Amino acid sequence: MKPLNYAILKHFTKIEEACAEDVIEALKGEYGNFKALKRTAVITALMTAEANGLIEETRFQLDENKELKVYYHAHAEGAETINKYIRD
């Protein structure tokens, strides 16, 4: 099993785009018992990945509870870097 942050990054190489809630839903089967698989921790991981140039923001929207959902995707260079350092 990969570290959770690695799994989050690797997830973005396999999808078009995702927000924190999408990531949690996708990874909860394998990582559901991890304390860090919570909305605020995943948002922090996504913002860190964005700051490091591995993913980029694609869009944002307010959900039905008026909470901001920010969507990201791994651009070509980011996906290449992720796949270079994190193997399946």
N, C-alpha and C positions, 0 to 999 in steps of 0.2 A: 504494500500500500504506500502510495506517495504521500508526502506531507500535504496538508490541506491546501496551502497556498500554491503548491505545484499543481494540484488537481484543479484548482480554480483557473490558473493560467492555461493549462492544457485544455480545459473545457472550451476556452475561446478559440482554439485552433480547429474545433470540430463543429462550430455553429456559426450562423450568420451574425447574430447579435444577442445580447442578454443583459438583464438588469440583475441587481443583487437577489431579488426574489426568485428569478429564473435559475440562477446559479444554485441557490439553496435547494430548490426543488429537484434539480438535476443531480445534486451530489448527496442528498439526504439518505439514499439507500446505503451508501458505503460510509459516509461520514456523519450520519445523523446523530451519533452520540458525542461528537466533538463540541466542546464549549464554544469554539470559534466559528461554528456554522450558524451564526446569528446575524441578523440584518446589519447591525452596526459594524461588526467585525468584517463581514464580507464587503461592505461599502469601503471600509478602510483599505482592505486588500486591493480592491478595484482602483481606488484613487492612487494607491502606491504604484500599481502596475501602469496606470496612465502617466504618472509623473516620471516613471522610468522609461517611457516610450514604447511599452509593449502592447498596449491597447489604446484605443481612442474613443472618445464620446461620439455616439452617432445621433442620439436624440434624447429628449426627455419629455415626461408628461406627468400630470397629476393623476393619482389613482382615485378611486371612489371615496377614500378617506382624506382626500386632499394632501396626501403625502407625495413628495417628489420621487419619481422613478427615473433614474438615469440609465440609459442603455449604452453599451460599449460593444466594440468589436475589435478583433485583432487584425490590424492591417497587414499587408504582405510581409513587410520587414519584421514586424513584431511576431507574427506567427512563425516565421523562419527562425528567429532567435529563440523563441520558446521551444520549438521542436528540436533545435540544435542542442539545447541544454537539458531538456526534460524529455526523455524517451518513453515510449509506451511500454 
